[in-house]
């Protein structure tokens, strides 16, 4: 009886640990690609949403459009109007990667703000491109050192350092439900962007400076006074033609 009990406990432990996988390097990108393919929802919590813009939104929308299914997304990033927070995030990223990162740019206060504004613009732009996309954006007053991505099937937790392993949790396991609750609770504490207010503003295939300024004004998001039209053009580039910063 003792041997049978020990075997049962060992078997249960093995099943529980198999719910958590560590993935590294290019495999992280493959896991993301697999998760994008069939998902009907995507929840994200992270810094400025650079990879979200470069890969996740585009691929999720493409697959949803091809399958003619609705897609719901929840996005939580740092508040680009919070100068102290953005500066703290830039310092954190610079401490991990002094000098330019894989995009060829260093992390600065202005870059952090531009990346976050670009994610908001991208959310609005993709919402107009795909009728069945419902997307919510929340602006956090605190930063996180992890990136959380939750699809219909997986929780993927990564760090800003691309050499660090990612953790993968499958749906149906306690961790999946717990992390889903965590992101919902965290999002409810953010300053949520009322994207519906911009419904009447049509954005071009590549939004103009005027369209971008009008959009952010409608959303009650004030650009820094130092930002010129050239800076706004840079935000548009980051939103519509972003570089993949990791893989």
Secondary structure, 3 states (H helix, E strand, C coil): CHHHHHHHHHHHHHHHHHCEEEECCHHHHHHHHHHHHHCCEEEEECCCCHHHHHHHHHHHHHHHHHHCCCEEEEEEEECCCCHHHHHHHHHHHHHHCCCCCCCCCCCCHHHHHHHHHHHHHHHHHHHHHCCCEEEEEEEECCCCCEEEEECCCEEEEEECCCCCCEEEEECCCHHHHHHHHHHHHHHHCCEEECHHHHCCCCCCCCCCHHHHHHHHHHCCCCCCCCCCHHHHHHHHHHHHCCCCCCC
